[in-house]
Amino acid sequence: MINNTGKVFFNSLKESFSSPKPYTISFEPAGGNIKMKKSLLEQVFFNLINNSIRYNDKPETLVNISFHETHDFYKFAVSDNGIGIDATKLDNIFDLFTTVSTVAYFGHRGYWIGLLTVKKIVEAYNGSI
């Protein structure tokens, strides 16, 4: 659950990443109470932030997490200063074992299941991504 301790949640999450280049993670405080298993919420943000850091072509990675509450839902956004995703590849970003980045450019190899995992967790809580 994220409530007025949201700052503690995100500050502890910041310590989970390692990168050879500097990165900054900032967030707007969450004002509501998110009823969700903490470990799953951590997994969602870990995967999104990790992608922002891993697939960034800038000397320093800047990641921003914003939170907006409406009367129907909570909307989180994770944005960064990286190269972005080609609009023609957006339909494929949640496909299993798929990457839309140039692996040779970034030098990362992996299973490319992070965004699919995020989608499954969010949808399990009747959300969308």
C-alpha positions in Angstrom: 0.0 0.0 0.0 1.2 3.5 -0.8 -0.1 6.2 1.4 1.7 9.0 3.2 4.7 6.7 3.4 5.1 6.8 -0.4 8.3 8.7 0.0 9.8 5.9 2.1 8.6 3.4 -0.5 10.3 5.1 -3.4 13.4 6.0 -1.5 14.0 2.4 -0.5 13.3 1.3 -4.1 16.0 3.8 -5.4 18.6 1.7 -3.6 17.8 -1.3 -5.7 19.5 -0.2 -8.8 23.1 -0.3 -10.0 24.5 1.4 -13.1 27.9 2.4 -14.3 26.6 5.9 -15.1 24.7 8.3 -12.8 21.0 8.2 -12.5 18.4 10.3 -10.6 14.9 9.1 -9.7 12.4 11.7 -8.7 8.7 11.3 -7.8 5.7 13.2 -7.0 4.3 12.1 -3.6 1.4 9.7 -3.8 -1.6 11.1 -1.9 -4.0 8.1 -1.9 -4.0 4.6 -0.4 -3.0 2.0 -3.0 -4.3 -1.4 -1.8 -1.9 -3.8 -3.5 0.6 -6.3 -2.3 3.7 -4.4 -1.6 6.1 -6.9 -3.3 4.0 -6.7 -6.5 4.0 -2.9 -6.5 7.7 -3.0 -6.0 8.1 -5.4 -8.9 6.1 -3.1 -11.2 8.2 0.0 -10.4 11.4 -1.9 -10.3 10.9 -3.2 -13.8 9.8 0.1 -15.2 12.7 2.1 -13.6 15.2 -0.6 -14.4 14.3 -0.3 -18.1 14.7 3.4 -17.9 18.2 3.1 -16.5 19.3 0.2 -18.7 18.1 1.5 -22.0 19.2 5.1 -21.8 21.6 6.7 -24.1 22.3 9.8 -22.1 25.4 10.4 -19.8 23.0 10.7 -16.8 19.6 9.0 -16.6 16.7 11.0 -15.3 13.6 9.1 -14.2 10.4 10.8 -13.0 7.5 9.0 -11.4 4.2 10.9 -11.2 1.0 10.1 -9.5 -2.5 11.4 -10.1 -5.7 10.3 -8.3 -9.1 10.6 -9.9 -12.3 9.4 -8.3 -12.2 6.2 -10.3 -8.5 5.2 -10.4 -4.9 6.0 -9.6 -2.6 6.9 -12.6 1.1 6.4 -12.3 3.5 7.5 -15.0 7.2 6.6 -15.3 9.1 8.8 -17.7 12.8 9.2 -18.5 15.1 11.2 -20.7 16.1 8.2 -22.9 15.6 7.5 -26.5 12.0 6.5 -26.2 10.2 3.7 -28.1 9.5 3.9 -31.8 5.7 4.4 -32.2 5.7 1.5 -34.8 6.9 -0.9 -32.1 4.5 0.1 -29.2 2.2 -2.9 -30.0 5.1 -5.3 -29.3 6.5 -4.0 -26.0 4.5 -6.5 -23.9 5.4 -9.5 -26.0 7.3 -12.3 -24.3 11.0 -12.4 -25.2 10.8 -9.2 -27.2 12.9 -6.1 -27.0 12.4 -3.0 -29.0 15.8 -1.6 -28.4 19.0 -2.4 -30.3 20.8 -4.9 -28.0 24.0 -4.2 -29.8 23.8 -0.5 -29.0 23.1 -1.0 -25.3 25.0 -4.3 -24.8 22.3 -5.8 -22.6 21.1 -9.3 -22.8 18.2 -10.6 -20.9 14.9 -12.4 -21.1 12.9 -9.3 -21.9 10.0 -10.3 -19.7 10.0 -7.2 -17.5 7.2 -5.3 -19.3 5.1 -8.4 -19.7 5.4 -9.0 -15.9 4.4 -5.4 -15.3 1.3 -5.8 -17.5 0.2 -9.0 -15.8 0.5 -7.5 -12.3 -1.4 -4.4 -13.2 -4.1 -6.3 -15.0 -4.5 -8.7 -12.0 -5.5 -5.6 -10.0 -8.0 -4.6 -12.8 -5.7 -1.9 -14.0 -4.3 -1.1 -17.5 -1.0 -0.1 -18.9 
